[in-house]
Amino acid sequence: MSEPLNYSDEFLRGILSGVRGIAMVGASTKWTRPSYFAMKYLQEKGFRVIPVNPGAAGQEILGETCYATLAEVPGSIDMVDIFRASDAAGQTVDEALALKDSKNIRVIWMQLGVRDDAAAARAQAAGLSVVMNRCPKIEYGRLHSELSWGGFNSGIISSKRRRIRIG
């Protein structure tokens, strides 16, 4: 059984405040898909999100051209956000590692439900920061105390009165 994943708020905040360009591998053209919603949210927060999906290559998703591979994305990429199944994450990480220097990739982020410990270890050994089984949209909202219709419990703001014991 895998060890639980624990990331400090400081670590996550540091990543999200330090990246601007995100390649979203597995982005969808369908507005009902979680990747579409996450992409739209991150764009609204000032991130440039470049979709990567071979099935949608050449199409436009939320104003950005979609590319078939990370190698085809023009310019630098700060973070690779993996919206693929766990068994496909390793291949994406290896592609990112091959492009690490030419694309300035600093972060590998695996979405909710996506975890590949071996791929994470390879990325960390190459000097990249790694987050697994988390959503940057959710973490950004939680860390910035954005309470929304999503109903996520941020753990930062509470309406409950603190109980103080005397004696």
Steps between C-alpha positions, in 0.01 A plus 500: 500500500626847414587753764247783542581819314544807717590838356533808715298807411830687471629250241181515291474879530864531389434294189178680406655843553812410302348364179331688218506256208326164545482222242182304575549147365160343444310828455156450350298694244183402688382767742352234731837337571696584818809594299304765309364650822845495665658659193241778491540571872880513482484732197271733695763508777768621258668176401569420135372146453604324180293191417679180395288222353584308181129446427433874498831623350453810286165584658449794732406449863406813695695720261818288500622274221513136605819303432552126459812481719692706752784533247268686261404766756682822404707680761556408861274306736530546876272213596363184340151422633414134431129433441554138395463162669773399746634234264564770235663749738845342478519549124400866538758552775771344281404730212515799737840392632638479145384861447581630849786728400374615160151582635607611851265247662521525880184325624312176432143510635281188485128560529256349750517122484829504308802354676820342375764480773774373267442784252492749788834368626654541152373858480621587850842347426518735199431798729131552427232567762224237492140501620275194461129438556416870525328754276669838453156661459382365833828576676514854361144567618563345841823690557343830395190446717267502203184347628281423203211291383747210473454445873861407570599523864809720492592444863604865512173675584247364746173622645551281805591672821823383656451338836727618775539293812565677822654317790 
